[in-house]
Structure formats: C-alpha cells, structure tokens
C-alpha cells in the first residue's frame, strides 16, 4: 500500500509540473562555405534567450522569429555586383522544437546577405 500512495503522489507532482516550452528548444548550427576559397566558418545560434557563438545572436533570433524560423527570404533590395564568388549557407538544428534543414548556394556574399539578413552575418 505505501508504494501505491507514493506512486499517486509522484504522479500528481509530475502532472502539475509545467511542460518544457518548445519555444526554448532553439539551437542552430550555421555554416558558411566558400568553395572557391576553400574556407568554411561555423557558429551556433541559440534563441529564447539569444546566445551561442553567433556575434549578433539577438538580431539573428529576432529576424528568425519574424520569418517563422526560415533562414532565407526574398532579397532585401540591396544592390550587389555580379562577381561570381559562390557561398553556401547551411543551417541545421531546431527552431522552437521543429527541425531545420537549410542549404542554399548564392552567387556571392552580398547576394547571400540580401537573402538571409543577419542570420549568416558572422
């Protein structure tokens, strides 16, 4: 009988505990590859609260929040040269608990920033 009472009490305590918020489950690994230069850079981005190794985590998290977690969007209107210097932007991880997989090759850094804002500004 004591085991039954303990089980009931533990069950009641667990039921009253708040569920972990999916909003806090944001962690992305962001990578920029420059194939023609043979270079690669990566940072981590955490949101809710902003952090990780991304130098502009707060702004990047704000932009991601505005786009529903999508790292890419339409161009922002800036003028970019037609110099071909490809850059591959990749994001992998979770945005508010949902899986994120993003990989796009852009013609150069300016075009990439036009389409990704501060998310890949590192």
N, CA, C and O of each residue as an XYZ file, in Angstrom:
488
protein
N       0.806     -1.197      0.000
C       0.000      0.000      0.000
C       0.853      1.267      0.000
O       0.498      2.229     -0.682
N       2.002      1.307      0.763
C       2.821      2.513      0.737
C       3.338      2.822     -0.670
O       3.466      3.989     -1.037
N       3.638      1.779     -1.462
C       4.122      2.013     -2.824
C       3.050      2.654     -3.693
O       3.351      3.500     -4.535
N       1.798      2.250     -3.491
C       0.692      2.826     -4.243
C       0.531      4.304     -3.902
O       0.335      5.129     -4.795
N       0.611      4.640     -2.625
C       0.484      6.041     -2.203
C       1.622      6.876     -2.765
O       1.406      8.003     -3.212
N       2.837      6.331     -2.744
C       3.991      7.045     -3.301
C       3.802      7.269     -4.790
O       4.083      8.356     -5.294
N       3.329      6.254     -5.496
C       3.101      6.378     -6.939
C       2.071      7.450     -7.248
O       2.237      8.220     -8.194
N       1.005      7.504     -6.454
C      -0.040      8.506     -6.667
C       0.517      9.903     -6.433
O       0.236     10.818     -7.207
N       1.300     10.077     -5.377
C       1.878     11.393     -5.069
C       2.856     11.816     -6.157
O       2.802     12.952     -6.630
N       3.751     10.916     -6.559
C       4.715     11.235     -7.618
C       3.980     11.566     -8.909
O       4.342     12.520     -9.599
N       2.957     10.793     -9.244
C       2.176     11.059    -10.455
C       1.513     12.416    -10.410
O       1.467     13.118    -11.420
N       1.000     12.795     -9.259
C       0.350     14.103     -9.120
C       1.356     15.229     -9.269
O       1.060     16.241     -9.904
N       2.542     15.069     -8.695
C       3.584     16.099     -8.802
C       4.023     16.251    -10.253
O       4.151     17.372    -10.744
N       4.255     15.145    -10.941
C       4.670     15.197    -12.346
C       3.587     15.853    -13.192
O       3.900     16.643    -14.082
N       2.334     15.544    -12.936
C       1.228     16.120    -13.708
C       1.130     17.625    -13.507
O       0.697     18.339    -14.412
N       1.521     18.116    -12.348
C       1.434     19.550    -12.065
C       2.637     20.340    -12.567
O       2.594     21.570    -12.613
N       3.707     19.649    -12.944
C       4.900     20.342    -13.431
C       4.617     20.923    -14.808
O       3.978     20.271    -15.633
N       5.088     22.150    -15.068
C       4.870     22.719    -16.397
C       5.672     21.957    -17.441
O       6.803     21.541    -17.194
N       5.080     21.785    -18.587
C       5.778     21.119    -19.683
C       6.875     22.035    -20.193
O       6.748     23.258    -20.135
N       7.953     21.444    -20.692
C       9.039     22.248    -21.263
C       8.512     22.983    -22.481
O       7.868     22.394    -23.349
N       8.784     24.243    -22.532
C       8.300     25.067    -23.634
C       9.048     24.746    -24.916
O      10.279     24.748    -24.917
N       8.334     24.466    -26.025
C       9.021     24.230    -27.288
C       9.740     25.480    -27.768
O      10.661     25.390    -28.579
N       9.333     26.643    -27.279
C       9.979     27.890    -27.679
C      11.424     27.938    -27.208
O      12.250     28.620    -27.815
N      11.741     27.216    -26.121
C      13.096     27.262    -25.600
C      14.011     26.287    -26.323
O      15.219     26.287    -26.085
N      13.465     25.465    -27.193
C      14.250     24.445    -27.882
C      14.761     24.962    -29.219
O      14.450     24.395    -30.267
N      15.552     26.048    -29.185
C      16.117     26.602    -30.411
C      17.628     26.551    -30.337
O      18.250     27.209    -29.503
N      18.202     25.766    -31.214
C      19.650     25.679    -31.333
C      19.968     25.335    -32.779
O      19.548     24.297    -33.291
N      20.709     26.213    -33.427
C      21.056     26.017    -34.834
C      22.569     26.061    -35.019
O      23.262     26.851    -34.379
N      23.059     25.217    -35.886
C      24.452     25.253    -36.322
C      24.425     25.908    -37.692
O      23.858     25.365    -38.639
N      25.047     27.087    -37.792
C      25.076     27.846    -39.042
C      26.468     27.741    -39.644
O      27.465     27.925    -38.947
N      26.536     27.447    -40.933
C      27.824     27.265    -41.606
C      27.832     28.020    -42.921
O      26.854     28.013    -43.669
N      28.960     28.674    -43.188
C      29.201     29.331    -44.474
C      30.407     28.673    -45.123
O      31.491     28.637    -44.542
N      30.216     28.152    -46.330
C      31.307     27.552    -47.097
C      31.573     28.410    -48.324
O      30.647     28.810    -49.030
N      32.853     28.688    -48.569
C      33.276     29.387    -49.786
C      34.105     28.386    -50.593
O      35.320     28.308    -50.412
N      33.462     27.619    -51.484
C      34.157     26.553    -52.214
C      35.364     27.036    -53.012
O      36.381     26.344    -53.068
N      35.267     28.217    -53.632
C      36.386     28.698    -54.447
C      37.579     29.120    -53.597
O      38.707     29.134    -54.089
N      37.353     29.463    -52.336
C      38.437     29.850    -51.420
C      38.883     28.686    -50.538
O      39.944     28.736    -49.916
N      38.071     27.653    -50.492
C      38.384     26.523    -49.633
C      38.245     26.841    -48.149
O      38.936     26.253    -47.318
N      37.346     27.778    -47.814
C      37.160     28.151    -46.411
C      35.760     27.793    -45.937
O      34.817     27.689    -46.721
N      35.659     27.610    -44.633
C      34.386     27.295    -44.007
C      34.380     27.907    -42.611
O      35.382     27.854    -41.898
N      33.241     28.490    -42.224
C      33.072     29.051    -40.879
C      31.750     28.558    -40.326
O      30.769     28.421    -41.057
N      31.732     28.293    -39.033
C      30.506     27.838    -38.374
C      30.340     28.531    -37.033
O      31.315     28.859    -36.356
N      29.081     28.746    -36.664
C      28.733     29.271    -35.344
C      27.495     28.534    -34.858
O      26.808     27.867    -35.632
N      27.223     28.665    -33.571
C      25.969     28.163    -33.029
C      25.093     29.358    -32.685
O      25.583     30.409    -32.270
N      23.814     29.182    -32.862
C      22.843     30.225    -32.529
C      21.772     29.599    -31.656
O      21.124     28.622    -32.034
N      21.602     30.185    -30.479
C      20.523     29.768    -29.590
C      19.605     30.963    -29.398
O      20.063     32.106    -29.371
N      18.333     30.706    -29.268
C      17.358     31.776    -29.044
C      16.526     31.429    -27.806
O      16.481     30.278    -27.372
N      15.882     32.431    -27.260
C      14.996     32.259    -26.097
C      15.729     31.772    -24.860
O      15.355     30.718    -24.343
N      16.729     32.445    -24.351
C      17.276     33.748    -24.735
C      18.366     33.599    -25.795
O      18.947     32.526    -25.958
N      18.638     34.708    -26.522
C      19.676     34.687    -27.556
C      21.055     34.383    -26.969
O      21.411     34.867    -25.895
N      21.819     33.575    -27.698
C      23.165     33.238    -27.250
C      23.860     32.352    -28.257
O      23.476     32.301    -29.425
N      24.878     31.658    -27.805
C      25.702     30.839    -28.673
C      26.908     31.634    -29.127
O      27.206     32.687    -28.564
N      27.609     31.141    -30.142
C      28.815     31.822    -30.620
C      28.535     32.816    -31.743
O      29.467     33.440    -32.251
N      27.289     32.975    -32.136
C      26.920     33.954    -33.172
C      27.146     35.361    -32.611
O      26.646     35.668    -31.529
N      27.894     36.231    -33.324
C      28.197     37.568    -32.795
C      26.992     38.500    -32.701
O      27.027     39.459    -31.931
N      25.947     38.250    -33.449
C      24.743     39.080    -33.410
C      23.521     38.240    -33.104
O      22.512     38.322    -33.804
N      23.609     37.432    -32.059
C      22.557     36.453    -31.756
C      21.185     37.094    -31.573
O      20.195     36.575    -32.088
N      21.105     38.205    -30.856
C      19.796     38.823    -30.585
C      19.111     39.245    -31.879
O      17.925     38.980    -32.071
N      19.848     39.896    -32.756
C      19.264     40.353    -34.022
C      18.898     39.164    -34.918
O      17.827     39.147    -35.524
N      19.789     38.174    -34.998
C      19.512     36.992    -35.824
C      18.271     36.258    -35.317
O      17.441     35.823    -36.116
N      18.137     36.119    -34.002
C      16.956     35.457    -33.426
C      15.691     36.251    -33.727
O      14.643     35.675    -34.018
N      15.794     37.569    -33.656
C      14.643     38.423    -33.957
C      14.203     38.251    -35.410
O      13.009     38.149    -35.693
N      15.173     38.219    -36.332
C      14.839     38.030    -37.748
C      14.239     36.642    -37.990
O      13.282     36.502    -38.751
N      14.796     35.632    -37.351
C      14.233     34.284    -37.498
C      12.821     34.214    -36.942
O      11.959     33.543    -37.509
N      12.585     34.896    -35.848
C      11.248     34.921    -35.258
C      10.248     35.549    -36.224
O       9.115     35.082    -36.344
N      10.670     36.602    -36.906
C       9.804     37.277    -37.868
C       9.508     36.456    -39.106
O       8.517     36.697    -39.795
N      10.376     35.471    -39.394
C      10.178     34.641    -40.587
C       9.711     33.231    -40.242
O       9.725     32.346    -41.097
N       9.301     33.022    -39.008
C       8.837     31.696    -38.609
C       9.937     30.656    -38.577
O       9.666     29.464    -38.721
N      11.180     31.090    -38.388
C      12.307     30.170    -38.308
C      12.983     29.880    -39.628
O      13.917     29.080    -39.676
N      12.537     30.509    -40.699
C      13.150     30.314    -42.018
C      14.383     31.203    -42.149
O      14.262     32.423    -42.041
N      15.578     30.626    -42.380
C      16.784     31.446    -42.509
C      16.816     32.289    -43.786
O      17.445     33.346    -43.806
N      16.155     31.843    -44.837
C      16.177     32.558    -46.106
C      14.865     33.253    -46.396
O      13.806     32.841    -45.922
N      14.951     34.313    -47.180
C      13.761     35.079    -47.574
C      14.051     35.755    -48.909
O      15.132     35.579    -49.470
N      13.120     36.507    -49.408
C      13.333     37.242    -50.653
C      14.420     38.291    -50.474
O      14.741     38.658    -49.344
N      14.990     38.780    -51.570
C      16.055     39.782    -51.465
C      15.561     41.052    -50.787
O      14.394     41.425    -50.909
N      16.478     41.715    -50.063
C      16.094     42.922    -49.321
C      16.231     44.205    -50.139
O      15.985     45.291    -49.615
N      16.612     44.107    -51.387
C      16.671     45.277    -52.257
C      18.044     45.900    -52.406
O      18.207     46.837    -53.189
N      19.038     45.410    -51.680
C      20.383     45.983    -51.821
C      20.955     45.652    -53.193
O      20.604     44.638    -53.798
N      21.823     46.500    -53.667
C      22.482     46.287    -54.957
C      23.742     45.457    -54.744
O      24.579     45.799    -53.909
N      23.878     44.377    -55.488
C      25.051     43.509    -55.389
C      25.712     43.406    -56.756
O      25.038     43.442    -57.786
N      27.027     43.279    -56.758
C      27.752     43.119    -58.017
C      27.489     41.725    -58.577
O      27.004     40.839    -57.874
N      27.813     41.551    -59.838
C      27.620     40.258    -60.492
C      28.885     39.402    -60.420
O      29.037     38.458    -61.195
N      29.787     39.723    -59.502
C      31.007     38.936    -59.333
C      30.632     37.553    -58.807
O      29.941     37.426    -57.796
N      31.096     36.524    -59.508
C      30.774     35.156    -59.097
C      31.823     34.657    -58.106
O      32.971     34.400    -58.469
N      31.411     34.528    -56.871
C      32.254     34.004    -55.792
C      31.321     33.233    -54.858
O      30.926     33.742    -53.809
N      30.971     32.002    -55.245
C      29.898     31.274    -54.567
C      30.110     31.094    -53.065
O      31.228     30.933    -52.576
N      28.995     31.131    -52.370
C      28.969     30.871    -50.931
C      27.762     29.979    -50.645
O      26.661     30.225    -51.137
N      27.986     28.950    -49.846
C      26.919     28.026    -49.471
C      26.558     28.295    -48.012
O      27.403     28.196    -47.122
N      25.299     28.633    -47.781
C      24.793     28.883    -46.428
C      24.006     27.658    -45.983
O      23.113     27.186    -46.687
N      24.355     27.146    -44.789
C      23.666     25.967    -44.262
C      23.237     26.211    -42.821
O      23.955     26.836    -42.040
N      22.076     25.716    -42.492
C      21.582     25.757    -41.111
C      21.011     24.383    -40.786
O      20.292     23.788    -41.589
N      21.339     23.896    -39.607
C      20.814     22.609    -39.156
C      20.586     22.681    -37.654
O      21.394     23.239    -36.913
N      19.487     22.116    -37.228
C      19.181     22.103    -35.801
C      17.690     22.160    -35.573
O      16.907     21.557    -36.307
N      17.301     22.906    -34.528
C      15.887     23.006    -34.175
C      15.513     24.457    -33.939
O      16.242     25.207    -33.289
N      14.360     24.840    -34.479
C      13.781     26.163    -34.237
C      12.485     25.946    -33.475
O      11.519     25.406    -34.014
N      12.470     26.372    -32.217
C      11.293     26.213    -31.350
C      10.759     24.784    -31.382
O       9.553     24.544    -31.444
N      11.702     23.848    -31.338
C      11.359     22.434    -31.286
C      11.180     21.764    -32.633
O      11.097     20.538    -32.693
N      11.118     22.527    -33.720
C      10.911     21.948    -35.051
C      12.256     21.806    -35.765
O      13.105     22.692    -35.667
N      12.455     20.689    -36.486
C      13.722     20.504    -37.190
C      13.911     21.536    -38.305
O      12.964     21.918    -38.993
N      15.157     21.972    -38.458
C      15.517     22.925    -39.515
C      16.636     22.314    -40.339
O      17.640     21.854    -39.794
N      16.464     22.310    -41.638
C      17.500     21.920    -42.599
C      17.444     22.947    -43.711
O      16.428     23.073    -44.394
N      18.527     23.679    -43.895
C      18.569     24.750    -44.892
C      19.919     24.679    -45.575
O      20.953     24.605    -44.911
N      19.915     24.701    -46.905
C      21.154     24.741    -47.679
C      20.862     25.448    -48.986
O      20.061     24.978    -49.794
N      21.525     26.595    -49.192
C      21.353     27.344    -50.432
C      22.715     27.873    -50.864
O      23.493     28.355    -50.040
N      22.999     27.779    -52.160
C      24.219     28.367    -52.715
C      23.856     29.698    -53.357
O      22.945     29.777    -54.181
N      24.578     30.736    -52.970
C      24.376     32.086    -53.504
C      25.579     32.462    -54.361
O      26.660     31.894    -54.205
N      25.388     33.421    -55.267
C      26.454     33.839    -56.175
C      27.627     34.514    -55.498
O      28.758     34.409    -55.974
N      27.378     35.212    -54.385
C      28.446     35.855    -53.614
C      27.903     36.252    -52.239
O      26.721     36.069    -51.951
N      28.780     36.795    -51.400
C      28.385     37.153    -50.029
C      27.279     38.198    -49.999
O      26.364     38.099    -49.181
N      27.343     39.192    -50.871
C      26.335     40.253    -50.889
C      24.946     39.672    -51.183
O      23.971     40.008    -50.510
N      24.866     38.815    -52.175
C      23.581     38.196    -52.522
C      23.082     37.343    -51.357
O      21.892     37.348    -51.042
N      23.997     36.611    -50.721
C      23.620     35.788    -49.571
C      23.065     36.658    -48.452
O      22.031     36.324    -47.873
N      23.730     37.766    -48.133
C      23.246     38.648    -47.060
C      21.914     39.295    -47.423
O      21.078     39.541    -46.553
N      21.722     39.567    -48.706
C      20.457     40.138    -49.163
C      19.290     39.183    -48.903
O      18.162     39.617    -48.670
N      19.573     37.891    -48.944
C      18.533     36.870    -48.767
C      18.448     36.292    -47.357
O      17.488     35.594    -47.030
N      19.452     36.580    -46.515
C      19.453     35.962    -45.182
C      19.592     36.968    -44.039
O      19.536     36.576    -42.873
N      19.770     38.242    -44.342
C      19.882     39.256    -43.289
C      21.039     38.991    -42.356
O      22.144     38.673    -42.796
N      20.787     39.121    -41.070
C      21.865     38.960    -40.089
C      22.045     37.515    -39.623
O      22.941     37.233    -38.828
N      21.213     36.604    -40.103
C      21.316     35.211    -39.665
C      22.694     34.639    -40.004
O      23.291     33.938    -39.187
N      23.200     34.933    -41.199
C      24.516     34.432    -41.605
C      25.577     35.535    -41.589
O      26.568     35.446    -42.312
N      25.379     36.565    -40.777
C      26.355     37.659    -40.657
C      27.337     37.323    -39.535
O      27.198     37.792    -38.405
N      28.322     36.511    -39.869
C      29.375     36.158    -38.903
C      30.676     35.908    -39.631
O      31.687     35.598    -39.000
